[in-house]
Amino acid sequence: MVSEFQKQEPTWVSIIRLLRWDKPEGRLILMIPALWAVFLASDGNPPLTLVGIIIIGSLVTSAAGCVINDLWDRNIDPQVDRTKERPLASRALSIKTGIVIFFIALIVAAILTLYLNPLSFWLSFAAVPVIICYPLAKRVFPVPQLVLSIAWGFAVLISWSAVTEHLDASTWILWAATVLWTLGFDTVYAMSDREDDRKIGVNSSALFFGDRAAEAVGVFFAATAILFAWLSLIKNLHPIFWIAWSAAVIGWIWQYNRLRQQDIPKPVYGQIFRQNVWLGFILLAGIIIGCILAV
């Protein structure tokens, strides 16, 4: 099952691929909501040490999530074109190696939580079962992407409480925006696997919404935009934020219209996923500048 390329691939390269550090978009897209939260909660002036902890923590946590996902799916991934070359699926790495790497990532993440206040600390631990169980959701839950979205939402709760030591209405608005945004872009990501998922018999939001998947994504992105607008008003961000907001909305509208077209090539779904990384950073820039100028 191991390809000729992987027979020549050094173990450390396989480990990097297992952690998905060769595909930074997936790591950055988890980091973005955490940074939204820390800058909004601190009015644009968070402690640099905390920002560093959040950045490293999001990288380690997303890596752990990728490893546990591949461990659960090691017998499913070989049946999907997009995932069949993953190190555990192709047996380039052993199950034992995967388990060891997973626990190393968890230990590093646990060490980082020692720098957080008690609320953030316990929220970090509450996120672990969700991260571990997400890969199993596709076997029993019709919309497994919602479980991933809730896991993503913990990035907001942990980061916000790390600044304020409490959660308020603004926190939950940003949490909801993050959950809906994640549900949108991950449904797009799942659309490329619909044929394989249907054949294997696993669930996805793309299959659940069927022919209405594009409309569902449009609703998720529209709701995300509305929640960000509401949050901007509550936090009294400088009007410059609306430039970033408008750019994100234009991007989401373009993506929705693209998804409604017929016979979309599979690479387009990955492109839309990557575009959301940039849209997330555009919103982050708007938040930072909007907070600083509002002071």
PLY file of the C-alpha trace (Angstrom):
ply
format ascii 1.0
element vertex 295
property float x
property float y
property float z
element edge 294
property int vertex1
property int vertex2
end_header
0.00 0.00 0.00
2.99 2.30 0.48
3.70 4.24 -2.71
7.15 4.32 -4.32
7.46 7.95 -3.31
6.73 7.19 0.33
9.20 4.30 0.39
11.88 6.92 -0.22
10.33 9.51 2.09
12.24 10.12 5.35
10.29 9.42 8.53
10.49 13.06 9.63
8.82 14.12 6.39
6.01 11.61 7.02
5.61 13.04 10.53
5.35 16.57 9.16
2.68 15.38 6.75
0.87 13.61 9.59
0.80 16.88 11.53
-0.28 18.67 8.29
2.49 21.20 8.75
3.09 20.87 5.02
-0.39 22.37 4.53
-0.40 25.56 6.61
-3.88 26.69 5.56
-5.56 24.20 7.89
-3.39 25.29 10.80
-3.89 29.01 10.17
-7.64 28.70 9.86
-7.84 27.46 13.48
-5.47 30.17 14.67
-7.60 32.95 13.16
-10.64 32.72 15.51
-8.30 32.53 18.50
-6.63 35.75 17.37
-10.00 37.40 16.66
-10.92 36.68 20.27
-7.70 37.80 21.94
-7.63 41.14 20.10
-11.34 41.88 20.58
-11.24 40.94 24.27
-8.19 43.16 24.87
-9.43 46.09 22.74
-6.56 45.56 20.35
-3.76 45.46 22.91
-3.20 41.88 24.16
-0.04 40.84 26.03
2.49 39.62 23.48
3.28 36.58 25.63
-0.37 35.55 25.49
-0.47 36.02 21.72
2.57 33.74 21.43
0.97 31.08 23.64
-2.21 31.20 21.57
-0.32 30.89 18.29
1.76 27.94 19.50
-1.24 26.39 21.22
-3.38 26.52 18.09
-0.61 24.91 16.04
-0.14 22.11 18.57
-3.86 21.56 19.08
-4.65 21.41 15.38
-1.74 18.98 14.92
-3.14 16.74 17.66
-6.54 16.91 15.98
-5.06 15.84 12.65
-3.26 12.88 14.23
-6.31 11.58 16.11
-8.39 12.05 12.96
-5.94 9.95 10.95
-5.76 7.29 13.66
-9.53 6.84 13.68
-9.73 6.99 9.86
-6.67 4.91 8.97
-8.90 2.28 7.32
-11.27 4.80 5.72
-8.73 7.21 4.27
-7.30 4.66 1.79
-10.74 4.59 0.11
-10.81 8.35 -0.50
-8.76 9.89 -3.31
-7.92 13.02 -1.31
-6.68 11.14 1.76
-5.30 7.81 0.54
-1.66 9.00 0.67
-1.80 10.17 4.29
1.01 8.56 6.34
-1.19 6.34 8.52
-3.53 5.41 5.68
-0.63 4.39 3.43
1.20 2.74 6.37
4.19 5.03 5.89
3.94 5.47 9.67
2.81 2.90 12.21
-0.18 3.22 14.54
2.23 3.22 17.50
4.10 6.20 16.05
0.84 8.04 15.52
-0.27 7.45 19.11
3.11 8.63 20.48
2.98 11.82 18.39
-0.60 12.48 19.48
0.31 12.28 23.17
3.39 14.45 22.67
1.17 17.13 21.09
-1.29 16.86 23.99
1.50 17.16 26.55
2.86 20.30 24.88
-0.65 21.77 24.78
-1.14 20.89 28.45
2.09 22.66 29.38
0.91 25.79 27.58
-2.36 25.78 29.56
-0.35 26.26 32.75
0.20 29.86 31.64
-3.57 30.48 31.47
-6.06 31.49 34.16
-8.31 28.80 35.72
-11.29 29.39 33.39
-9.17 29.18 30.25
-7.36 26.16 31.69
-10.57 24.18 32.20
-12.01 25.27 28.86
-8.86 23.88 27.25
-9.45 20.52 28.88
-13.16 20.60 27.96
-12.15 20.92 24.31
-10.13 17.68 24.31
-13.09 15.21 24.21
-14.64 17.17 21.34
-11.37 17.06 19.39
-10.97 13.33 20.03
-14.57 12.46 19.15
-14.92 14.59 16.01
-13.55 11.90 13.64
-16.08 9.42 15.07
-18.98 11.80 14.39
-19.01 11.02 10.67
-20.00 7.46 11.54
-23.03 8.30 13.70
-24.00 11.97 13.24
-25.52 13.35 10.02
-23.65 16.69 10.20
-20.17 15.87 11.60
-18.86 19.25 10.45
-20.94 20.79 13.24
-18.86 18.87 15.79
-15.69 20.25 14.20
-17.21 23.74 14.28
-17.90 23.44 18.01
-14.31 22.30 18.52
-13.19 25.38 16.56
-15.40 27.52 18.81
-13.34 26.56 21.85
-10.49 28.62 20.36
-12.68 31.70 20.90
-13.76 30.79 24.43
-10.23 29.92 25.59
-8.57 32.97 24.06
-11.23 35.45 25.18
-11.29 34.19 28.75
-7.47 34.21 28.80
-7.72 38.00 28.55
-10.84 38.82 30.59
-11.13 35.79 32.93
-14.83 35.61 32.07
-17.20 35.12 29.12
-19.77 37.75 28.15
-22.33 38.37 25.41
-19.67 39.51 22.93
-17.78 36.26 23.48
-20.79 34.19 22.51
-21.52 36.30 19.44
-17.97 35.70 18.22
-18.31 32.03 19.16
-21.46 31.72 17.06
-19.80 33.54 14.15
-16.85 31.16 14.34
-19.06 28.07 14.47
-21.09 29.21 11.45
-18.02 30.27 9.46
-16.37 26.92 10.16
-19.53 25.05 9.24
-19.54 26.97 5.96
-15.96 26.43 4.82
-15.81 22.83 6.09
-18.99 21.97 4.21
-17.26 23.31 1.09
-14.25 21.13 1.92
-16.53 18.09 2.29
-18.15 18.71 -1.09
-15.06 17.38 -2.86
-15.43 14.02 -1.04
-19.15 13.46 -1.59
-18.81 10.54 -3.99
-16.26 8.72 -1.83
-18.18 9.39 1.41
-21.41 8.10 -0.12
-19.65 4.95 -1.33
-18.00 4.29 2.04
-21.16 5.07 3.99
-19.94 7.92 6.21
-21.76 11.17 6.88
-20.93 14.75 5.95
-22.75 18.06 5.86
-22.26 18.11 2.08
-24.26 14.87 1.81
-26.79 16.00 4.42
-27.67 19.19 2.53
-27.43 17.46 -0.83
-28.41 19.66 -3.77
-28.89 22.54 -1.33
-25.32 22.45 -0.04
-24.38 25.70 -1.81
-27.44 27.44 -0.34
-26.56 26.12 3.13
-23.02 27.47 2.81
-24.44 30.82 1.69
-26.68 30.95 4.77
-23.77 30.11 7.07
-21.58 32.83 5.57
-24.42 35.38 5.61
-25.09 34.67 9.29
-21.36 35.00 10.01
-21.34 38.43 8.36
-24.39 39.55 10.35
-22.87 38.42 13.64
-19.61 40.26 12.88
-21.57 43.40 12.08
-23.43 43.08 15.38
-20.20 42.50 17.28
-18.62 45.55 15.64
-21.45 47.72 16.91
-21.28 46.29 20.41
-17.49 46.74 20.59
-17.73 50.18 18.95
-15.00 49.39 16.44
-13.66 52.19 14.26
-15.50 52.48 10.91
-12.37 51.22 9.13
-13.43 47.75 10.28
-16.28 47.92 7.77
-13.79 47.96 4.90
-12.47 44.58 6.02
-16.01 43.36 6.67
-17.11 44.41 3.18
-14.12 42.64 1.61
-15.03 39.43 3.46
-18.68 39.70 2.43
-17.72 40.23 -1.22
-15.50 37.14 -0.99
-18.28 35.03 0.51
-20.77 36.18 -2.12
-18.31 35.26 -4.87
-17.78 31.84 -3.29
-21.52 31.23 -2.99
-22.09 32.08 -6.63
-19.20 29.82 -7.65
-20.63 26.92 -5.65
-23.98 27.28 -7.39
-22.43 26.58 -10.77
-22.65 23.19 -12.42
-19.82 20.68 -12.84
-17.36 22.36 -10.48
-13.85 20.83 -10.70
-12.79 19.30 -7.38
-9.77 21.63 -6.94
-12.19 24.58 -6.69
-13.43 23.38 -3.30
-9.89 23.44 -1.94
-9.36 26.90 -3.42
-12.45 28.23 -1.66
-11.23 26.69 1.60
-7.87 28.46 1.22
-9.58 31.74 0.31
-11.33 31.66 3.68
-7.93 31.75 5.37
-7.27 35.08 3.66
-10.77 36.36 4.43
-10.22 35.45 8.06
-6.96 37.41 8.14
-8.64 40.38 6.45
-11.23 40.40 9.24
-8.43 40.07 11.81
-6.66 43.11 10.35
-9.95 45.02 10.47
-10.47 44.02 14.10
-6.96 45.05 15.16
-7.06 48.41 13.38
-10.68 48.96 14.38
-9.86 48.37 18.04
-6.73 50.54 18.06
-8.36 53.51 16.30
-11.46 53.24 18.45
-9.47 53.93 21.60
0 1
1 2
2 3
3 4
4 5
5 6
6 7
7 8
8 9
9 10
10 11
11 12
12 13
13 14
14 15
15 16
16 17
17 18
18 19
19 20
20 21
21 22
22 23
23 24
24 25
25 26
26 27
27 28
28 29
29 30
30 31
31 32
32 33
33 34
34 35
35 36
36 37
37 38
38 39
39 40
40 41
41 42
42 43
43 44
44 45
45 46
46 47
47 48
48 49
49 50
50 51
51 52
52 53
53 54
54 55
55 56
56 57
57 58
58 59
59 60
60 61
61 62
62 63
63 64
64 65
65 66
66 67
67 68
68 69
69 70
70 71
71 72
72 73
73 74
74 75
75 76
76 77
77 78
78 79
79 80
80 81
81 82
82 83
83 84
84 85
85 86
86 87
87 88
88 89
89 90
90 91
91 92
92 93
93 94
94 95
95 96
96 97
97 98
98 99
99 100
100 101
101 102
102 103
103 104
104 105
105 106
106 107
107 108
108 109
109 110
110 111
111 112
112 113
113 114
114 115
115 116
116 117
117 118
118 119
119 120
120 121
121 122
122 123
123 124
124 125
125 126
126 127
127 128
128 129
129 130
130 131
131 132
132 133
133 134
134 135
135 136
136 137
137 138
138 139
139 140
140 141
141 142
142 143
143 144
144 145
145 146
146 147
147 148
148 149
149 150
150 151
151 152
152 153
153 154
154 155
155 156
156 157
157 158
158 159
159 160
160 161
161 162
162 163
163 164
164 165
165 166
166 167
167 168
168 169
169 170
170 171
171 172
172 173
173 174
174 175
175 176
176 177
177 178
178 179
179 180
180 181
181 182
182 183
183 184
184 185
185 186
186 187
187 188
188 189
189 190
190 191
191 192
192 193
193 194
194 195
195 196
196 197
197 198
198 199
199 200
200 201
201 202
202 203
203 204
204 205
205 206
206 207
207 208
208 209
209 210
210 211
211 212
212 213
213 214
214 215
215 216
216 217
217 218
218 219
219 220
220 221
221 222
222 223
223 224
224 225
225 226
226 227
227 228
228 229
229 230
230 231
231 232
232 233
233 234
234 235
235 236
236 237
237 238
238 239
239 240
240 241
241 242
242 243
243 244
244 245
245 246
246 247
247 248
248 249
249 250
250 251
251 252
252 253
253 254
254 255
255 256
256 257
257 258
258 259
259 260
260 261
261 262
262 263
263 264
264 265
265 266
266 267
267 268
268 269
269 270
270 271
271 272
272 273
273 274
274 275
275 276
276 277
277 278
278 279
279 280
280 281
281 282
282 283
283 284
284 285
285 286
286 287
287 288
288 289
289 290
290 291
291 292
292 293
293 294
